[in-house]
Amino acid sequence: MKIQKLFLILLLSASALFSGDVVKIERMSMELAMEVAKLSVESCRKKGYWVSAVVVDRSANIQVTLRDTYAARFTMEIAEQKANLVIMSGINTSDFVPARNDIRNELNNISGLIMMRGGVAVKSGDVLLGAVGVSGAPGGDIDAACANEALKLLEERLAFAAMSEDD
């Protein structure tokens, strides 16, 4: 009986000691990522621009790539790099690029990043779910506006996205 109690105490101590070894992170569903990309492309299309939108998760892994019919193939790569810059910096590229223009050359030489406007964080409250990069409009500000319009349309859905069923 004493051995069983000792074993139980050791087991509980070990589980408490290693309880931080597994972390849970919030992830965007495929459906939400697809909607972000689709609405971003549609927003630019309404303005008369053919663009691509790439949605990445919070680890900068691509979830969705969507290229409008006449958008150049290069827009997909640029959109991905804009989204990656959001993940790397933690803020929208419209804020990061002018603030850190001093390191533009260095960051542009890192594979997968580009110092251009048009990358926007996808958040649920304060939880970063990922980012969307848009490319193809004549200027990163227009690309960012399309992404922001898409996120505005999804505002209510995003507000509740990170809430668990237990809350």
SESETOR-646303 format. One record per residue (C-alpha): residue number from 1; chain; x, y, z. Coordinates in nm, 4 decimals. Example, Ala and Ser with C-alpha at 12.3 -4.5 7.8 and 13.67 -1.06 7.14 Angstrom:
num: 1 | chaine: A | u: 1.2300 | v: -0.4500 | w: 0.7800
num: 2 | chaine: A | u: 1.3670 | v: -0.1060 | w: 0.7140
***
This chain:
num: 1 | chaine: A | u: 0.0000 | v: 0.0000 | w: 0.0000
num: 2 | chaine: A | u: 0.2849 | v: 0.2400 | w: 0.0855
num: 3 | chaine: A | u: 0.4486 | v: 0.1672 | w: -0.2508
num: 4 | chaine: A | u: 0.1263 | v: 0.2525 | w: -0.4318
num: 5 | chaine: A | u: 0.0964 | v: 0.5827 | w: -0.2431
num: 6 | chaine: A | u: 0.4600 | v: 0.6646 | w: -0.3144
num: 7 | chaine: A | u: 0.4109 | v: 0.5826 | w: -0.6815
num: 8 | chaine: A | u: 0.0990 | v: 0.8017 | w: -0.6934
num: 9 | chaine: A | u: 0.2827 | v: 1.0931 | w: -0.5286
num: 10 | chaine: A | u: 0.5711 | v: 1.0605 | w: -0.7733
num: 11 | chaine: A | u: 0.3320 | v: 1.0416 | w: -1.0678
num: 12 | chaine: A | u: 0.1426 | v: 1.3539 | w: -0.9579
num: 13 | chaine: A | u: 0.4682 | v: 1.5406 | w: -0.8959
num: 14 | chaine: A | u: 0.5990 | v: 1.4500 | w: -1.2399
num: 15 | chaine: A | u: 0.2754 | v: 1.5535 | w: -1.4100
num: 16 | chaine: A | u: 0.2857 | v: 1.8919 | w: -1.2341
num: 17 | chaine: A | u: 0.6510 | v: 1.9338 | w: -1.3239
num: 18 | chaine: A | u: 0.5930 | v: 1.8675 | w: -1.6959
num: 19 | chaine: A | u: 0.2445 | v: 2.0186 | w: -1.7279
num: 20 | chaine: A | u: 0.3846 | v: 2.3104 | w: -1.9302
num: 21 | chaine: A | u: 0.5425 | v: 2.0841 | w: -2.1905
num: 22 | chaine: A | u: 0.2349 | v: 2.0924 | w: -2.4114
num: 23 | chaine: A | u: 0.0811 | v: 2.4201 | w: -2.5181
num: 24 | chaine: A | u: -0.2434 | v: 2.4829 | w: -2.6972
num: 25 | chaine: A | u: -0.2595 | v: 2.7449 | w: -2.9673
num: 26 | chaine: A | u: -0.5577 | v: 2.8931 | w: -3.1406
num: 27 | chaine: A | u: -0.5802 | v: 2.8144 | w: -3.5104
num: 28 | chaine: A | u: -0.7987 | v: 2.9451 | w: -3.7858
num: 29 | chaine: A | u: -1.0282 | v: 2.6923 | w: -3.9462
num: 30 | chaine: A | u: -0.9916 | v: 2.6188 | w: -4.3150
num: 31 | chaine: A | u: -1.3377 | v: 2.7685 | w: -4.3686
num: 32 | chaine: A | u: -1.2480 | v: 3.0976 | w: -4.2015
num: 33 | chaine: A | u: -0.9157 | v: 3.1200 | w: -4.3872
num: 34 | chaine: A | u: -1.0950 | v: 3.0589 | w: -4.7178
num: 35 | chaine: A | u: -1.3496 | v: 3.3287 | w: -4.6381
num: 36 | chaine: A | u: -1.0770 | v: 3.5811 | w: -4.5515
num: 37 | chaine: A | u: -0.9001 | v: 3.5145 | w: -4.8831
num: 38 | chaine: A | u: -1.2203 | v: 3.5172 | w: -5.0900
num: 39 | chaine: A | u: -1.3533 | v: 3.8394 | w: -4.9408
num: 40 | chaine: A | u: -1.0129 | v: 4.0087 | w: -4.9823
num: 41 | chaine: A | u: -0.9984 | v: 3.9197 | w: -5.3518
num: 42 | chaine: A | u: -1.3627 | v: 4.0198 | w: -5.4043
num: 43 | chaine: A | u: -1.3056 | v: 4.3548 | w: -5.2330
num: 44 | chaine: A | u: -1.0242 | v: 4.4399 | w: -5.4738
num: 45 | chaine: A | u: -1.2212 | v: 4.3084 | w: -5.7709
num: 46 | chaine: A | u: -1.5023 | v: 4.5555 | w: -5.6894
num: 47 | chaine: A | u: -1.2409 | v: 4.8311 | w: -5.7087
num: 48 | chaine: A | u: -1.1277 | v: 4.7026 | w: -6.0491
num: 49 | chaine: A | u: -0.8083 | v: 4.5254 | w: -5.9407
num: 50 | chaine: A | u: -0.7055 | v: 4.1654 | w: -5.9975
num: 51 | chaine: A | u: -0.5189 | v: 4.0395 | w: -5.6937
num: 52 | chaine: A | u: -0.4096 | v: 3.7344 | w: -5.5026
num: 53 | chaine: A | u: -0.4677 | v: 3.6763 | w: -5.1342
num: 54 | chaine: A | u: -0.2673 | v: 3.4380 | w: -4.9181
num: 55 | chaine: A | u: -0.3717 | v: 3.3475 | w: -4.5650
num: 56 | chaine: A | u: -0.1085 | v: 3.2059 | w: -4.3311
num: 57 | chaine: A | u: -0.1477 | v: 3.0687 | w: -3.9803
num: 58 | chaine: A | u: 0.0335 | v: 3.2128 | w: -3.6798
num: 59 | chaine: A | u: 0.3410 | v: 3.0042 | w: -3.7679
num: 60 | chaine: A | u: 0.3476 | v: 3.1440 | w: -4.1243
num: 61 | chaine: A | u: 0.2289 | v: 2.8196 | w: -4.2814
num: 62 | chaine: A | u: 0.0080 | v: 2.8779 | w: -4.5835
num: 63 | chaine: A | u: -0.3563 | v: 2.7904 | w: -4.5258
num: 64 | chaine: A | u: -0.5144 | v: 2.9372 | w: -4.8391
num: 65 | chaine: A | u: -0.3908 | v: 3.0878 | w: -5.1640
num: 66 | chaine: A | u: -0.6451 | v: 3.2473 | w: -5.3946
num: 67 | chaine: A | u: -0.5543 | v: 3.4149 | w: -5.7247
num: 68 | chaine: A | u: -0.8173 | v: 3.6092 | w: -5.9140
num: 69 | chaine: A | u: -0.8624 | v: 3.5204 | w: -6.2801
num: 70 | chaine: A | u: -0.6323 | v: 3.7808 | w: -6.4328
num: 71 | chaine: A | u: -0.3893 | v: 3.8351 | w: -6.1454
num: 72 | chaine: A | u: -0.0268 | v: 3.7709 | w: -6.2326
num: 73 | chaine: A | u: 0.1241 | v: 3.4577 | w: -6.0834
num: 74 | chaine: A | u: 0.3859 | v: 3.6675 | w: -5.9005
num: 75 | chaine: A | u: 0.1122 | v: 3.8227 | w: -5.6880
num: 76 | chaine: A | u: 0.0745 | v: 3.4944 | w: -5.4977
num: 77 | chaine: A | u: 0.4379 | v: 3.4926 | w: -5.3847
num: 78 | chaine: A | u: 0.4331 | v: 3.8609 | w: -5.2923
num: 79 | chaine: A | u: 0.1061 | v: 3.8203 | w: -5.0984
num: 80 | chaine: A | u: 0.2568 | v: 3.5299 | w: -4.9027
num: 81 | chaine: A | u: 0.5661 | v: 3.7328 | w: -4.8173
num: 82 | chaine: A | u: 0.3508 | v: 4.0247 | w: -4.6981
num: 83 | chaine: A | u: 0.1522 | v: 3.7912 | w: -4.4715
num: 84 | chaine: A | u: 0.4771 | v: 3.6420 | w: -4.3399
num: 85 | chaine: A | u: 0.6036 | v: 3.9895 | w: -4.2496
num: 86 | chaine: A | u: 0.2955 | v: 4.0358 | w: -4.0311
num: 87 | chaine: A | u: 0.3728 | v: 3.7114 | w: -3.8489
num: 88 | chaine: A | u: 0.7398 | v: 3.8069 | w: -3.8108
num: 89 | chaine: A | u: 0.6695 | v: 4.1598 | w: -3.6838
num: 90 | chaine: A | u: 0.3419 | v: 4.1033 | w: -3.5031
num: 91 | chaine: A | u: 0.1806 | v: 4.4089 | w: -3.6647
num: 92 | chaine: A | u: 0.0247 | v: 4.5065 | w: -3.9966
num: 93 | chaine: A | u: 0.2735 | v: 4.5888 | w: -4.2694
num: 94 | chaine: A | u: 0.1193 | v: 4.9367 | w: -4.3108
num: 95 | chaine: A | u: 0.2512 | v: 5.0124 | w: -3.9618
num: 96 | chaine: A | u: 0.5720 | v: 4.8086 | w: -3.9706
num: 97 | chaine: A | u: 0.7175 | v: 4.9123 | w: -4.3073
num: 98 | chaine: A | u: 0.7388 | v: 5.2880 | w: -4.2395
num: 99 | chaine: A | u: 0.8491 | v: 5.2322 | w: -3.8788
num: 100 | chaine: A | u: 1.1376 | v: 4.9999 | w: -3.9720
num: 101 | chaine: A | u: 1.2462 | v: 5.1323 | w: -4.3101
num: 102 | chaine: A | u: 1.5982 | v: 5.1326 | w: -4.1621
num: 103 | chaine: A | u: 1.6157 | v: 4.7537 | w: -4.1931
num: 104 | chaine: A | u: 1.4321 | v: 4.7187 | w: -4.5260
num: 105 | chaine: A | u: 1.7342 | v: 4.5822 | w: -4.7153
num: 106 | chaine: A | u: 1.8142 | v: 4.3265 | w: -4.4481
num: 107 | chaine: A | u: 1.4568 | v: 4.1971 | w: -4.4225
num: 108 | chaine: A | u: 1.4098 | v: 4.1861 | w: -4.7988
num: 109 | chaine: A | u: 1.7058 | v: 3.9465 | w: -4.8100
num: 110 | chaine: A | u: 1.5365 | v: 3.6991 | w: -4.5757
num: 111 | chaine: A | u: 1.3638 | v: 3.4272 | w: -4.7725
num: 112 | chaine: A | u: 0.9859 | v: 3.4533 | w: -4.7391
num: 113 | chaine: A | u: 0.9661 | v: 3.8203 | w: -4.6341
num: 114 | chaine: A | u: 0.9095 | v: 4.1412 | w: -4.8267
num: 115 | chaine: A | u: 0.8930 | v: 4.4935 | w: -4.6885
num: 116 | chaine: A | u: 0.5743 | v: 4.6055 | w: -4.8602
num: 117 | chaine: A | u: 0.2334 | v: 4.7183 | w: -4.7415
num: 118 | chaine: A | u: -0.0611 | v: 4.4858 | w: -4.7914
num: 119 | chaine: A | u: -0.0248 | v: 4.2393 | w: -4.5032
num: 120 | chaine: A | u: -0.2876 | v: 4.2432 | w: -4.2288
num: 121 | chaine: A | u: -0.3136 | v: 4.0465 | w: -3.9036
num: 122 | chaine: A | u: -0.6135 | v: 3.8190 | w: -3.8586
num: 123 | chaine: A | u: -0.7100 | v: 3.8368 | w: -3.4926
num: 124 | chaine: A | u: -0.9849 | v: 3.7239 | w: -3.2625
num: 125 | chaine: A | u: -0.9750 | v: 3.9863 | w: -2.9898
num: 126 | chaine: A | u: -0.6087 | v: 3.9994 | w: -2.8933
num: 127 | chaine: A | u: -0.5365 | v: 3.6476 | w: -3.0217
num: 128 | chaine: A | u: -0.3317 | v: 3.6370 | w: -3.3406
num: 129 | chaine: A | u: -0.4784 | v: 3.3645 | w: -3.5608
num: 130 | chaine: A | u: -0.2686 | v: 3.4392 | w: -3.8664
num: 131 | chaine: A | u: -0.2349 | v: 3.6976 | w: -4.1401
num: 132 | chaine: A | u: -0.3584 | v: 3.7766 | w: -4.4872
num: 133 | chaine: A | u: -0.1399 | v: 3.9231 | w: -4.7583
num: 134 | chaine: A | u: -0.2907 | v: 4.0822 | w: -5.0677
num: 135 | chaine: A | u: -0.0969 | v: 4.1731 | w: -5.3814
num: 136 | chaine: A | u: -0.1816 | v: 4.3008 | w: -5.7268
num: 137 | chaine: A | u: -0.3477 | v: 4.6387 | w: -5.6805
num: 138 | chaine: A | u: -0.1439 | v: 4.9460 | w: -5.7742
num: 139 | chaine: A | u: -0.0093 | v: 5.0057 | w: -5.4257
num: 140 | chaine: A | u: 0.0138 | v: 4.8268 | w: -5.0956
num: 141 | chaine: A | u: -0.2309 | v: 5.0682 | w: -4.9354
num: 142 | chaine: A | u: -0.5037 | v: 4.9462 | w: -5.1723
num: 143 | chaine: A | u: -0.4036 | v: 4.5838 | w: -5.1071
num: 144 | chaine: A | u: -0.4304 | v: 4.6474 | w: -4.7323
num: 145 | chaine: A | u: -0.7649 | v: 4.8236 | w: -4.7746
num: 146 | chaine: A | u: -0.9049 | v: 4.5157 | w: -4.9503
num: 147 | chaine: A | u: -0.7839 | v: 4.2888 | w: -4.6688
num: 148 | chaine: A | u: -0.9205 | v: 4.5256 | w: -4.4046
num: 149 | chaine: A | u: -1.2593 | v: 4.5391 | w: -4.5788
num: 150 | chaine: A | u: -1.2714 | v: 4.1594 | w: -4.5776
num: 151 | chaine: A | u: -1.1874 | v: 4.1471 | w: -4.2073
num: 152 | chaine: A | u: -1.4467 | v: 4.4148 | w: -4.1357
num: 153 | chaine: A | u: -1.7103 | v: 4.1926 | w: -4.2992
num: 154 | chaine: A | u: -1.5946 | v: 3.9082 | w: -4.0742
num: 155 | chaine: A | u: -1.5653 | v: 4.1250 | w: -3.7631
num: 156 | chaine: A | u: -1.8434 | v: 3.9583 | w: -3.5646
num: 157 | chaine: A | u: -1.7318 | v: 3.6099 | w: -3.6623
num: 158 | chaine: A | u: -1.3726 | v: 3.6898 | w: -3.5628
num: 159 | chaine: A | u: -1.4823 | v: 3.8442 | w: -3.2336
num: 160 | chaine: A | u: -1.6158 | v: 3.5076 | w: -3.1195
num: 161 | chaine: A | u: -1.3728 | v: 3.2804 | w: -3.3051
num: 162 | chaine: A | u: -1.1287 | v: 3.2217 | w: -3.0178
num: 163 | chaine: A | u: -1.3960 | v: 3.1643 | w: -2.7550
num: 164 | chaine: A | u: -1.4235 | v: 2.8088 | w: -2.6395
num: 165 | chaine: A | u: -1.7549 | v: 2.6340 | w: -2.5927
num: 166 | chaine: A | u: -1.6882 | v: 2.6310 | w: -2.2169
num: 167 | chaine: A | u: -1.6749 | v: 3.0132 | w: -2.1862
***
